[in-house]
Amino acid sequence: MQRYADHKLRWRVYSRDRGQCQYCGEQVTFDACNIDHVVPWPTGLTVFKNLVVACRTCNKAKGGAHIPLKLAPVRLRKTGEERAAAQLFRANRHLFT
């Protein structure tokens, strides 16, 4: 079972997410971004739909935690509350460490 995404998969995820951290909305460069498992590895596989771009701060804050849907990556949320949830996550990162 593969834990880390190869370069091609990392680039596909980065392109899909337009270089934006899916937790806080911060723009990150390809070299500076982390590719995060939404459902933590090894439960969550290293596949396109389970990976998102994350800034280092959010990725470290999330760690191996399962996060509530309200705080899920922007592309997974179905409501119009993306900004509020991202702000809530930024304000409460300490709860995930």
C-alpha positions as CSV (number, residue, x, y, z in Angstrom):
1,M,0.0,0.0,0.0
2,Q,1.5,3.3,-1.1
3,R,1.5,6.1,1.5
4,Y,2.9,9.0,-0.6
5,A,1.6,10.4,-3.8
6,D,4.1,10.3,-6.7
7,H,4.9,13.5,-8.6
8,K,2.3,13.0,-11.3
9,L,-0.5,12.5,-8.7
10,R,0.7,15.4,-6.6
11,W,0.6,17.6,-9.7
12,R,-3.0,16.5,-10.5
13,V,-4.2,17.2,-7.0
14,Y,-2.4,20.6,-7.0
15,S,-3.9,21.5,-10.3
16,R,-7.4,20.5,-9.3
17,D,-7.2,22.5,-6.1
18,R,-5.6,25.4,-7.9
19,G,-2.7,25.7,-5.4
20,Q,-5.1,26.6,-2.6
21,C,-5.1,25.0,0.9
22,Q,-8.4,23.2,1.1
23,Y,-8.6,23.9,4.8
24,C,-7.8,27.6,5.2
25,G,-7.8,28.9,1.6
26,E,-4.2,30.1,1.6
27,Q,-2.4,30.0,-1.8
28,V,0.7,27.8,-1.6
29,T,3.3,26.9,-4.2
30,F,3.7,23.4,-5.5
31,D,7.0,23.0,-3.8
32,A,5.7,24.3,-0.4
33,C,2.4,22.5,-0.3
34,N,1.6,19.3,1.5
35,I,-0.7,16.7,-0.2
36,D,-3.0,15.6,2.6
37,H,-5.1,12.5,3.0
38,V,-8.7,13.6,3.8
39,V,-9.3,10.2,5.4
40,P,-6.0,9.6,7.2
41,W,-3.7,7.0,5.8
42,P,-3.7,4.0,6.1
43,T,-7.5,3.9,6.4
44,G,-7.8,6.4,3.6
45,L,-6.0,5.3,0.4
46,T,-3.5,7.4,-1.6
47,V,-5.9,8.1,-4.4
48,F,-6.9,11.3,-6.2
49,K,-10.3,11.7,-4.5
50,N,-8.8,11.3,-1.0
51,L,-6.0,13.8,-1.5
52,V,-6.1,17.6,-1.1
53,V,-3.6,20.5,-1.1
54,A,-2.9,21.7,2.4
55,C,-0.5,24.4,3.7
56,R,2.0,23.1,6.1
57,T,0.3,24.8,9.1
58,C,-3.1,23.2,8.4
59,N,-1.5,19.8,7.6
60,K,0.4,19.8,10.8
61,A,-2.7,21.0,12.8
62,K,-4.9,18.2,11.3
63,G,-2.3,15.5,11.7
64,G,-4.0,12.1,11.6
65,A,-7.3,13.3,12.8
66,H,-10.6,12.7,11.2
67,I,-12.2,16.2,10.8
68,P,-15.9,17.0,11.0
69,L,-17.6,17.6,7.6
70,K,-18.1,21.2,8.6
71,L,-14.3,21.6,8.4
72,A,-13.8,19.3,5.5
73,P,-11.9,20.5,2.5
74,V,-13.6,23.2,0.5
75,R,-14.2,20.9,-2.5
76,L,-16.0,18.4,-0.4
77,R,-18.4,20.8,1.3
78,K,-21.8,21.1,-0.3
79,T,-23.1,24.2,1.5
80,G,-22.4,27.9,1.0
81,E,-20.5,28.1,4.3
82,E,-17.0,27.5,2.9
83,R,-15.5,30.8,4.2
84,A,-17.0,30.5,7.6
85,A,-15.8,26.9,8.0
86,A,-12.3,27.8,6.8
87,Q,-12.2,30.7,9.3
88,L,-13.4,28.4,12.1
89,F,-10.7,25.9,11.3
90,R,-8.0,28.6,11.3
91,A,-9.2,29.9,14.6
92,N,-9.3,26.4,16.1
93,R,-6.3,24.7,14.6
94,H,-5.0,24.1,18.2
95,L,-7.9,21.6,18.7
96,F,-6.4,19.3,16.1
97,T,-2.9,19.1,17.5
